[in-house]
Amino acid sequence: MYMMSQLFAAAKLDPMSKMWVSMIGIGLMVLAALIITYARSKTKGWVRLVLTLVAIVMLIYGMICGLLSLV
């Protein structure tokens, strides 16, 4: 939690940078949703697990980017 508060305090971004960070966050979340949809409908076994883990990591990074763009 302490590290996250330091991260937010260090993120003094100008408006244009905030826009790009939020666009990256939105893009990561969209890609995560597409990967999860594909993994659940077309794959089985360990490939499904790997794709799901990749999508979860992308979703977390997208959420962090979204939170950074609000600060």
DSSP file (Angstrom, degrees, kcal/mol; ACC not computed):
  #  RESIDUE AA STRUCTURE BP1 BP2  ACC     N-H-->O    O-->H-N    N-H-->O    O-->H-N    TCO  KAPPA ALPHA  PHI   PSI    X-CA   Y-CA   Z-CA
    1    1 A M     >        0   0    0      0, 0.0     4,-1.9     0, 0.0     5,-0.2   0.000 360.0 360.0 360.0 -39.9    0.0    0.0    0.0
    2    2 A Y  H  >  +     0   0    0      1,-0.2     4,-1.9     2,-0.2     5,-0.2   0.899 360.0  51.5 -62.8 -40.8    2.9    2.4    0.8
    3    3 A M  H  > S+     0   0    0      1,-0.2     4,-2.1     2,-0.2    -1,-0.2   0.886 107.7  52.4 -64.2 -38.7    4.5    1.7   -2.5
    4    4 A M  H  > S+     0   0    0      1,-0.2     4,-2.1     2,-0.2    -1,-0.2   0.885 107.9  50.9 -66.1 -38.1    1.2    2.5   -4.3
    5    5 A S  H  X S+     0   0    0     -4,-1.9     4,-2.0     1,-0.2    -1,-0.2   0.873 110.3  49.8 -67.8 -35.2    0.9    5.8   -2.5
    6    6 A Q  H  X S+     0   0    0     -4,-1.9     4,-2.0     2,-0.2    -2,-0.2   0.887 108.5  53.6 -66.7 -38.0    4.4    6.7   -3.5
    7    7 A L  H  X S+     0   0    0     -4,-2.1     4,-0.7     1,-0.2    -2,-0.2   0.912 110.6  45.9 -62.7 -42.8    3.6    5.8   -7.1
    8    8 A F  H >< S+     0   0    0     -4,-2.1     3,-0.6     1,-0.2    -1,-0.2   0.873 111.7  51.8 -67.7 -37.1    0.6    8.1   -7.1
    9    9 A A  H 3< S+     0   0    0     -4,-2.0    -1,-0.2     1,-0.2    -2,-0.2   0.836 109.1  50.7 -68.5 -31.6    2.6   10.9   -5.5
   10   10 A A  H 3< S+     0   0    0     -4,-2.0     2,-1.7     1,-0.2    -1,-0.2   0.622  88.2  90.1 -80.5 -12.3    5.3   10.6   -8.2
   11   11 A A    <<  +     0   0    0     -4,-0.7     2,-1.1    -3,-0.6    -1,-0.2  -0.509  43.3 154.0 -90.4  72.0    2.9   10.7  -11.1
   12   12 A K        +     0   0    0     -2,-1.7     2,-0.3    -3,-0.0    -1,-0.1  -0.777  24.5 172.2 -95.8  89.3    2.8   14.5  -11.7
   13   13 A L        -     0   0    0     -2,-1.1    -2,-0.0    55,-0.2    -3,-0.0  -0.739  33.5-121.8-105.6 146.2    1.8   14.3  -15.4
   14   14 A D     >  -     0   0    0     -2,-0.3     4,-2.2     1,-0.1     3,-0.4  -0.406  40.9 -99.2 -74.8 163.6    0.8   17.0  -17.7
   15   15 A P  H  > S+     0   0    0      0, 0.0     4,-1.9     0, 0.0     5,-0.1   0.831 121.9  53.1 -57.6 -35.8   -2.7   16.7  -19.3
   16   16 A M  H  > S+     0   0    0      2,-0.2     4,-1.9     1,-0.2     5,-0.1   0.904 110.0  47.6 -68.1 -40.0   -1.4   15.3  -22.6
   17   17 A S  H  > S+     0   0    0     -3,-0.4     4,-2.5     1,-0.2    -1,-0.2   0.883 109.1  54.5 -66.6 -37.8    0.6   12.5  -20.8
   18   18 A K  H  X S+     0   0    0     -4,-2.2     4,-2.4     1,-0.2    -1,-0.2   0.889 106.7  52.6 -61.5 -38.4   -2.5   11.7  -18.7
   19   19 A M  H  X S+     0   0    0     -4,-1.9     4,-2.2    -5,-0.2    -2,-0.2   0.934 110.9  45.7 -62.5 -45.6   -4.5   11.3  -21.9
   20   20 A W  H  X S+     0   0    0     -4,-1.9     4,-2.3     2,-0.2    -2,-0.2   0.886 111.9  51.2 -66.9 -38.2   -1.9    8.8  -23.3
   21   21 A V  H  X S+     0   0    0     -4,-2.5     4,-2.2     1,-0.2    -1,-0.2   0.911 111.5  47.9 -64.6 -41.3   -1.7    6.9  -20.1
   22   22 A S  H  X S+     0   0    0     -4,-2.4     4,-2.5     2,-0.2    -2,-0.2   0.877 110.4  51.8 -68.4 -35.7   -5.5    6.6  -20.0
   23   23 A M  H  X S+     0   0    0     -4,-2.2     4,-2.6     2,-0.2    -2,-0.2   0.902 109.6  49.6 -65.6 -40.0   -5.6    5.5  -23.6
   24   24 A I  H  X S+     0   0    0     -4,-2.3     4,-2.5     2,-0.2    -2,-0.2   0.920 111.2  50.1 -63.1 -42.5   -3.0    2.8  -22.9
   25   25 A G  H  X S+     0   0    0     -4,-2.2     4,-2.0     2,-0.2    -2,-0.2   0.912 111.6  47.2 -61.5 -43.7   -5.1    1.7  -19.9
   26   26 A I  H  X S+     0   0    0     -4,-2.5     4,-2.3     2,-0.2    -2,-0.2   0.916 112.3  50.5 -63.8 -43.1   -8.2    1.5  -22.0
   27   27 A G  H  X S+     0   0    0     -4,-2.6     4,-2.5     1,-0.2    -2,-0.2   0.895 109.6  50.1 -62.8 -40.9   -6.4   -0.4  -24.7
   28   28 A L  H  X S+     0   0    0     -4,-2.5     4,-2.3     1,-0.2    -1,-0.2   0.892 110.9  49.5 -64.9 -39.2   -5.0   -2.9  -22.2
   29   29 A M  H  X S+     0   0    0     -4,-2.0     4,-2.1     2,-0.2    -2,-0.2   0.892 111.1  49.0 -68.1 -38.6   -8.4   -3.5  -20.7
   30   30 A V  H  X S+     0   0    0     -4,-2.3     4,-2.3     2,-0.2    -2,-0.2   0.935 112.3  48.3 -64.9 -45.5  -10.0   -4.1  -24.2
   31   31 A L  H  X S+     0   0    0     -4,-2.5     4,-2.6     1,-0.2    -2,-0.2   0.890 110.0  52.6 -61.9 -38.4   -7.2   -6.5  -25.1
   32   32 A A  H  X S+     0   0    0     -4,-2.3     4,-2.4     1,-0.2    -1,-0.2   0.912 109.4  49.0 -63.2 -41.8   -7.7   -8.4  -21.8
   33   33 A A  H  X S+     0   0    0     -4,-2.1     4,-2.2     2,-0.2    -2,-0.2   0.900 112.3  48.2 -65.0 -39.9  -11.4   -8.7  -22.5
   34   34 A L  H  X S+     0   0    0     -4,-2.3     4,-2.5     2,-0.2    -2,-0.2   0.902 111.8  49.4 -67.2 -40.4  -10.8  -10.0  -26.0
   35   35 A I  H  X S+     0   0    0     -4,-2.6     4,-2.9     2,-0.2    -2,-0.2   0.916 111.7  48.5 -65.2 -42.5   -8.2  -12.5  -24.8
   36   36 A I  H  X S+     0   0    0     -4,-2.4     4,-2.3     2,-0.2     5,-0.2   0.915 111.5  50.3 -63.4 -42.5  -10.5  -13.8  -22.1
   37   37 A T  H  X S+     0   0    0     -4,-2.2     4,-1.4     1,-0.2    -2,-0.2   0.930 114.4  44.0 -61.2 -45.4  -13.3  -14.2  -24.6
   38   38 A Y  H  X>S+     0   0    0     -4,-2.5     4,-2.6     1,-0.2     5,-0.6   0.921 113.0  51.5 -64.4 -44.6  -11.1  -16.1  -27.0
   39   39 A A  H  X5S+     0   0    0     -4,-2.9     4,-1.0     1,-0.2    -2,-0.2   0.883 112.7  45.0 -62.9 -39.2   -9.6  -18.3  -24.2
   40   40 A R  H  <5S+     0   0    0     -4,-2.3    -1,-0.2    -5,-0.2    -2,-0.2   0.772 121.2  36.9 -78.9 -24.4  -13.0  -19.3  -22.8
   41   41 A S  H  <5S+     0   0    0     -4,-1.4    -2,-0.2    -5,-0.2    -1,-0.2   0.781 128.7  23.1 -97.9 -27.7  -14.6  -20.1  -26.2
   42   42 A K  H  <5S+     0   0    0     -4,-2.6     2,-0.2    -5,-0.2    -3,-0.2   0.600 107.9  63.1-117.9 -14.1  -11.8  -21.6  -28.3
   43   43 A T     << -     0   0    0     -4,-1.0     2,-0.3    -5,-0.6     0, 0.0  -0.723  50.2-169.1-119.4 165.4   -9.1  -23.1  -26.1
   44   44 A K    >   +     0   0    0     -2,-0.2     3,-0.9    -3,-0.0     4,-0.5  -0.953  49.6   4.0-142.5 160.4   -8.8  -25.8  -23.5
   45   45 A G  T 3> S-     0   0    0     -2,-0.3     4,-1.5     1,-0.2     3,-0.2  -0.322 119.8  -9.3  72.5-141.4   -6.2  -27.0  -20.9
   46   46 A W  H 3> S+     0   0    0      1,-0.2     4,-2.6     2,-0.2    -1,-0.2   0.765 130.2  60.9 -71.2 -25.8   -3.0  -25.2  -20.2
   47   47 A V  H <> S+     0   0    0     -3,-0.9     4,-2.6     2,-0.2    -1,-0.2   0.913 105.1  49.5 -65.2 -40.8   -3.3  -22.8  -23.2
   48   48 A R  H  > S+     0   0    0     -4,-0.5     4,-2.2    -3,-0.2    -2,-0.2   0.907 111.5  49.2 -62.2 -41.9   -6.6  -21.5  -21.6
   49   49 A L  H  X S+     0   0    0     -4,-1.5     4,-2.4     2,-0.2    -2,-0.2   0.925 111.9  47.5 -63.7 -45.8   -4.8  -21.0  -18.3
   50   50 A V  H  X S+     0   0    0     -4,-2.6     4,-2.4     1,-0.2    -2,-0.2   0.928 113.1  48.0 -63.6 -45.5   -1.9  -19.2  -19.8
   51   51 A L  H  X S+     0   0    0     -4,-2.6     4,-2.3     1,-0.2    -1,-0.2   0.886 111.5  51.0 -63.4 -38.0   -4.1  -16.9  -21.8
   52   52 A T  H  X S+     0   0    0     -4,-2.2     4,-2.2    -5,-0.2    -1,-0.2   0.909 110.3  48.6 -65.4 -42.0   -6.2  -16.2  -18.8
   53   53 A L  H  X S+     0   0    0     -4,-2.4     4,-2.2     2,-0.2    -2,-0.2   0.900 111.1  50.3 -64.5 -40.7   -3.2  -15.3  -16.7
   54   54 A V  H  X S+     0   0    0     -4,-2.4     4,-2.4     1,-0.2    -2,-0.2   0.919 111.1  49.4 -61.9 -43.2   -1.9  -13.0  -19.4
   55   55 A A  H  X S+     0   0    0     -4,-2.3     4,-2.3     1,-0.2    -2,-0.2   0.876 109.2  51.7 -65.1 -37.4   -5.3  -11.3  -19.6
   56   56 A I  H  X S+     0   0    0     -4,-2.2     4,-2.2     2,-0.2    -1,-0.2   0.913 109.9  48.8 -66.2 -42.0   -5.4  -10.8  -15.8
   57   57 A V  H  X S+     0   0    0     -4,-2.2     4,-2.4     2,-0.2    -2,-0.2   0.920 112.2  49.0 -62.9 -43.2   -1.9   -9.2  -15.8
   58   58 A M  H  X S+     0   0    0     -4,-2.4     4,-2.4     1,-0.2    -2,-0.2   0.892 109.9  52.2 -63.1 -38.7   -3.0   -6.9  -18.7
   59   59 A L  H  X S+     0   0    0     -4,-2.3     4,-2.2     2,-0.2    -1,-0.2   0.896 109.4  49.0 -64.3 -40.5   -6.2   -6.0  -16.8
   60   60 A I  H  X S+     0   0    0     -4,-2.2     4,-2.3     2,-0.2    -2,-0.2   0.928 112.5  47.2 -66.3 -44.4   -4.2   -5.1  -13.7
   61   61 A Y  H  X S+     0   0    0     -4,-2.4     4,-2.4     1,-0.2    -2,-0.2   0.885 111.4  52.3 -63.8 -37.4   -1.8   -2.9  -15.6
   62   62 A G  H  X S+     0   0    0     -4,-2.4     4,-2.2     2,-0.2    -1,-0.2   0.893 109.2  49.5 -63.3 -39.9   -4.7   -1.3  -17.4
   63   63 A M  H  X S+     0   0    0     -4,-2.2     4,-2.4     2,-0.2    -2,-0.2   0.902 110.3  50.3 -66.0 -41.1   -6.3   -0.5  -14.0
   64   64 A I  H  X S+     0   0    0     -4,-2.3     4,-2.5     2,-0.2    -2,-0.2   0.912 110.4  50.0 -63.3 -42.3   -3.1    1.0  -12.7
   65   65 A C  H  X S+     0   0    0     -4,-2.4     4,-1.8     1,-0.2    -1,-0.2   0.903 110.4  50.7 -61.9 -40.6   -2.8    3.2  -15.8
   66   66 A G  H  X S+     0   0    0     -4,-2.2     4,-0.7     1,-0.2    -2,-0.2   0.901 111.2  47.5 -64.1 -40.9   -6.4    4.3  -15.4
   67   67 A L  H >X S+     0   0    0     -4,-2.4     4,-0.8     1,-0.2     3,-0.7   0.879 109.8  53.4 -68.0 -37.2   -5.7    5.2  -11.7
   68   68 A L  H >< S+     0   0    0     -4,-2.5     3,-0.5     1,-0.2    -1,-0.2   0.846 103.9  56.3 -65.2 -33.1   -2.6    7.1  -12.7
   69   69 A S  H 3< S+     0   0    0     -4,-1.8    -1,-0.2     1,-0.2    -2,-0.2   0.693 102.4  56.9 -74.7 -16.1   -4.4    9.1  -15.2
   70   70 A L  H <<        0   0    0     -3,-0.7    -1,-0.2    -4,-0.7    -2,-0.2   0.726 360.0 360.0 -82.6 -22.1   -6.9   10.3  -12.5
   71   71 A V    <<        0   0    0     -4,-0.8    -1,-0.2    -3,-0.5    -2,-0.1   0.486 360.0 360.0 -76.5 360.0   -4.1   11.7  -10.3
